[in-house]
Amino acid sequence: MKPVKYLMLSLLGMSLHVSAQTTVDDAWVRATVPGQPSSGAFMRITSTTDSKLLAVTSPVAKTVQIHQMSMNGDVMSMGPVEAINLPAGQTVELKPEAYHVMLIDLKGQIKEGDTVPLTLTVEDTQGTKASIEVQAKARALNSMPMNHKGMHGHDAMHDHGNMH
């Protein structure tokens, strides 16, 4: 009987090592004012294997897109991207001045303290997709800068210990 138990534990251990693990920390959504059509979602994502964030969905918005904001000189640009690379063992931070999730055509106001469900689709290098359910808390409008102009040097107020 003992060899069977050891074999089962061995197989279980092997399966745990080959399956990718992706964790999401500090997920939050910016609260909105009544009638505001969109908002942003932010978080830190860490995967144990090279993976990519392919998509995000949420019942609070008709459209959800992964965006990247970048500065070219003094010109800010923002737009959708197909995916975000998640290098193995490295935390990728989605934040207002970089990669982030846009919730577009909101179905209602997101109030401070609300919980916003998000579903992330992550794919590893073998093409295996996984869905990750996240409950993001809505934070006050003034918890992060709304205006991205002139924000240089203010990263400390929203540094979560992982600047990239």
FENZIDA-V129972 format. One record per helix or strand of 3 or more residues. SS is the DSSP state (a for helix, b for strand). FROM is the first residue (numbers start at 1). TO is the last residue. If there is no record, write none. Layout:
ss=SS from=FROM to=TO
ss=SS from=FROM to=TO
This chain:
ss=a from=2 to=18
ss=b from=22 to=30
ss=b from=38 to=47
ss=b from=51 to=57
ss=b from=61 to=72
ss=b from=75 to=80
ss=b from=84 to=86
ss=b from=91 to=94
ss=b from=99 to=106
ss=b from=115 to=124
ss=b from=129 to=139
ss=a from=141 to=143
ss=a from=155 to=158
